[in-house]
Amino acid sequence: MHTLEAFFNSERRPEIILVLNADFHAYWQELCVQHNFFIPHTLVAGGAERFDSVKNALMHIQSDESLVAVHDAVRPVIDDELISRCFREAERLGSVIPVTESRDSLRMVHGTGTVALSRADVLIVQTPQVFKGSILREAYYQAFSPFFTDDASVVEKAGFEVFTTLGSPANIKITYPEDLAVAALYLGLKA
């Protein structure tokens, strides 16, 4: 709900499509009533993979001229500045993804051991990933590959260039229980 509110209240006020496992649609609708959450959105059934979920959502977008932002709902600390900048840059460049530099040292598995990677050569990818509708739709015509970890990888595999913009350290992805506490802290600071 925080995520949808951020996009609804942004400068762009985009049409919102929420992709959710079909088994959770009734529960989502109950939560909306319980929390008086009435931000307009279209609810779409998710697929087996992220790839399938995005493809399902694309079927509900009529115009190839639209800009399409794909955002992880589990990134609720998104703000208008980042949303708007991603849309502006995608409008100009055709695609944009927010990235941050790694704060941690990095290692890559190599055989049975590991090797150090330079932090300067690695970027941490966030969402929203924003694309011209025609680019994203064409990219999703290709068959699924396990290599596709996000929309940028799908678009890049289809032969399009993907541009980057500075992300935000606050734009965290809630993956582990402790991430909820960090997100709550950030959301409390925004209130």
N, C-alpha and C positions, 0 to 999 in steps of 0.2 A: 504494500500500500504506500509506503514511503517512496518507493521507486516510481510508481505511477504518478504520485503527487508531484514529484520533482519534474517529470516530463510535462504533465498537464499545466503546471505553473510556470514553465519555462517561456522564454521569449518566443520560441517557435510554436508552442502549443500544438504538437503533432497529433494526428490520429493515433490512438494507442491500441495495439493488438497484444493481448496477453496470451502466451502459449503455455498451456498447463496440461499435465497428464490428465486424460479424460476422467480417470477415477477420482480426481480431486475437484472437478467442476462444481459439484453440489456443495462440497465443503467450502470452497471459495465463495460461492454465492451466499452461504450462511454467514460467513465471516463479514462479507460486505454489509449485510443487513445488521449484524451484531455491532459493527463499528461505524454505522451510518456512513459508509463509504460509497459515494455515488458518482465518482469520476467516470465519465463515459469511456468505455473500452469494449472491444470485441474479444470474446473468449474463444480460443481456438485449441483444438486437441493437439497435444504434443505427439512426437513420433518416437521411434525406438532410439534414435540418436539425435544429437543437437542438429545435425544436418537435416534430418527429416522434419524436425520441429520448425526450423526456419523456412523450409520449403512449404510446409503447411500454411504458415503465416503469409508467405508471398502470394499464395492463391487468393488472398483477401485484399490485395493491393491492386487497384485497377490500372493506375497510370505508371508507365515506365519512366515518365518524366519526374516522378516523385523522388525525393530523397528518402532513403530508408535507413533508419538507425536500428541496429540490433544491440540490445543491452541486456546484460545478465540481471535479472530481477533481484538476485542476491548481492547486488551492489547498490544498497539503498542510500549511500551518502553522496550520491551524484549531485552536482549543483548546476545552476543555470549557466554559469560562465563556461564550464566545460561542454555542456550540451550545445549551447549556441555556437561556440567556437568550432566544434566538430561539424555541425551543420554548415557553417559558413565555408570552412575549408573544403568539405566534400562538394559543395556547390561549385567551387572554383576548380578543384582538382579531380573530381570524380569519385574519390575515395579518401577516407582518413580514419586512422585508428589512434587512440591515445596510448602513449607509452611512458614509462618512467625508467630511470636508471636503477640498476640493482644496488641496494645498500649492503648486500651481503657478498662475501666471497663465494665463488661458484666453482663447482667441479663437475666434470662430465665422466660418465662411466666409459671406460676404455678397456675392453677385454675383461679380465678379472679384477682390474684395479680402477683407479680414477686419475684424471689429469686436471690441472687447474685451468680455468678459463679466465680471460681478462674481462673484468666488469665493463670495461669500455666497449667491448664487442657484443654485449648482451643487453637487450631491452626487455622490460616486463610489460606485457600487453594487457590493456584494459578494454573496457567497453564504456560508452557506446562506439561501435564501429559503424560508420556512416558511409553509404554508397549511393550513387545514382541508381535508381530503380532498374534501369536497363542493364547496367553492369551486374548488379546482384542477381537479377533474374537469369541472365545468360550464364553466369557462373554456376547457378544451381541446376542447369540443364545437364551437367555432367553427373556421372555415376558417383556414388559415395565412395570415399576412401578413408581408411583409418588414420591417414595423415591429416585429415581435416579436423583440427582442434578448435578452430574458430572461423568466422566468416572471412577474415583476411586470407587465411590459407586456402579457402575455396576460391576466392576471387583471384588470388595470385596464380593458382594452378590453372585457371581458365585463361591466363595470359595477360591479365590486367596488372598495372602497377598499383601498389598500395603505399600511400603516403602516411607519415606519422605526424602527430602533434603531441605537445607535452601533456601528459596525464596529470593526475593528482594523487599524492600519497594518501589522502583521505578516501579516495575512491576504492575502498577495500572490497574484496569478494568474501562473503561469509561462507566459509568452507568447514571450519571447525567450531565447536561450541564457544571457545574463548573469543572468536571473532565477533560473536553477538555483543559481548561486553564492550569491545573496541568500537563497534558501530554505534551502540547506544551512547557511548561517550561523545563521539563525533556528532550524532544527531542532537544530543543535548546541548552541545556548543552552538549549533545552528539555530536552536529555538529562541 
